[in-house]
């Protein structure tokens, strides 16, 4: 499942399992990489922020809200974002 960059107008999708790969490469844990992703967005996993306009801004705002509500429950946040997309919110 994808999670989305929670910063600015980016909203770029990142495969949730990719955070495990980044953690292994950096010699750290999934939770450390997740918290970095929540703080700085896709830069934490080696991507660059994009300007995806209103759609990106909406995804970023929704992802940020999911992280605020669910904290470390990244599976729940990803599932809720998937549901939002299925219902045409983005």
C-alpha positions in Angstrom: 0.0 0.0 0.0 1.1 3.5 -0.6 1.5 6.4 1.8 1.9 9.9 0.5 4.3 12.7 1.2 2.7 14.8 3.8 4.5 18.0 3.0 3.4 21.0 0.9 1.9 20.3 -2.5 4.0 17.1 -3.0 1.7 14.2 -2.2 4.0 11.7 -4.0 3.1 8.1 -3.4 5.7 5.9 -1.5 5.2 2.2 -1.2 5.0 1.6 2.5 7.3 -1.4 2.4 10.0 0.8 0.8 10.5 2.4 4.3 11.8 -1.0 5.4 14.4 -1.0 2.6 15.5 2.5 3.5 15.8 1.5 7.1 18.0 -1.4 6.2 20.2 0.7 3.9 20.6 3.3 6.6 21.2 0.7 9.4 18.2 2.0 11.4 14.7 0.9 12.1 11.4 1.2 10.3 10.0 3.5 13.0 12.9 5.9 12.7 12.4 6.2 9.0 8.7 6.5 9.4 9.1 9.4 11.9 11.5 11.1 9.5 9.0 10.6 6.7 6.3 12.1 8.8 8.5 15.1 9.7 10.2 15.9 6.4 8.2 13.9 3.8 9.6 12.0 0.8 13.1 13.6 1.3 13.5 11.0 4.1 13.4 8.2 1.6 15.6 9.9 -1.1 12.9 11.5 -3.2 12.6 15.1 -4.0 9.4 17.1 -3.3 7.3 17.7 -6.4 4.7 20.4 -7.0 1.6 18.4 -7.8 -0.7 21.3 -7.5 -4.1 21.0 -5.8 -4.2 17.2 -6.0 -0.9 16.9 -4.3 -1.8 19.5 -1.7 -5.0 17.6 -0.9 -3.2 14.3 -0.6 -0.5 15.8 1.5 -3.0 17.4 3.8 -5.0 14.2 4.2 -1.9 12.1 4.8 -0.7 14.6 7.4 -4.1 14.4 9.1 -4.0 10.6 9.0 -0.5 10.6 10.7 -1.8 13.1 13.3 -4.8 10.9 14.1 -3.2 7.5 13.9 0.4 8.2 14.9 2.6 5.1 14.2 -0.3 3.1 12.8 1.0 3.4 9.3 -1.1 0.5 8.1 -4.2 2.2 9.2 -3.2 5.5 7.6 -2.4 3.8 4.3 -5.7 1.9 4.4 -7.7 5.1 5.1 -5.9 6.9 2.2 -6.7 3.9 -0.1 -10.4 4.2 1.0 -10.4 7.9 0.3 -9.0 7.4 -3.2 -11.6 4.6 -3.8 -14.4 7.0 -2.9 -13.0 9.6 -5.3 -11.8 12.1 -2.7 -8.6 12.7 -4.7 
